[in-house]
Amino acid sequence: MGMGKAMKQIQKMQADIKKMQAELEFKRISATAGGGVVEAIVDGNRFVTGFVIKPDVVDPEDIETLQDLLQAAVNEALRQVDEYVANEMKNITGGLQLPPGLI
């Protein structure tokens, strides 16, 4: 492969990555815990954007369970964001491992 062609491919990857990064703000991923009684929603930049909590899970005598469910849902949603980003990067780079700072 010629150097010019390689540079064009790298520039295309850079543009595709920048586009993906811009779109992450609008990507929403949700995960549930406790059989769906708690849902956490995060964006592609790993910011929590909301929760949905079923009223029947709210027990003033057992706040610890609600806290555990929220933590589990958030952690799962963040794991899914990481998986989504990794898959998008793999699609963009074709699985090529790029040195840090190149993109």
C-alpha positions, 0 to 999 in steps of 0.5 A: 500500500502506498503512503498516500493511500495509507494517509487517506485511510487514516484521515477517513478513520479520523473523520469517522471517529470524530463523527462517532464522538459527536453522535455519542452525546445523543446516543441513549443506552438503558439497562434495568435491574431487579427484573425491570423495577429500576432502569438507568439511562446513560448517554454515549459519553457515560453521563447518567441522563435519567432513571425510571423507578417502579413505585412498588420497589420504593420501601422506606424501610429498605433503602439499601435494596433500591440503592443496590438496584440503582448501582447495578442498573447504572453499572450495566448501562455504562458497560453497554456504552463501553461495548457500543463504543468498542464495536463502533471503533472496531467498525471504523478501524477494521479492528486495527490497533492504532497507536495512542495519539494517532487519531 
